[in-house]
Amino acid sequence: METENTMGISFSFRITNDSGEEKTYEEYCNDKMDRIRGIISKLEVIKDELDELISEEESFRDELPEKLEDSELYEQSEDISSNLEDAASELDNSIFSLNNIL
């Protein structure tokens, strides 16, 4: 692959990966972007699962009798929801950052 740098000089090069396979820089970049897309896809699946757990935990709390709203069980459920929401938010940030690469 021939590339022109900011000084107008053309150059070409190939990259050898760990398994000894040679690729052009363009092939290398395309492979890297495909891997990033795959990671994003996996993170989105995990994020969806976390959202389901958050919803289930909220439903669990909603179904508890009113007299248990001040109980340790209710508080534990709130803590679980809070931590799940934090994890989901971190995944959102990771997905956003990876999408910025693309």
Secondary structure, DSSP 8 states (H G I E B T S, - for coil): -EEE-TTS-EEE-EEE-TTS-EEEHHHHHHHHHHHHHHHHHHHHHHHHHHHHHHHHHHHHHHHS-GGGTTSHHHHHHHHHHHHHHHHHHHHHHHHHHHHHH-
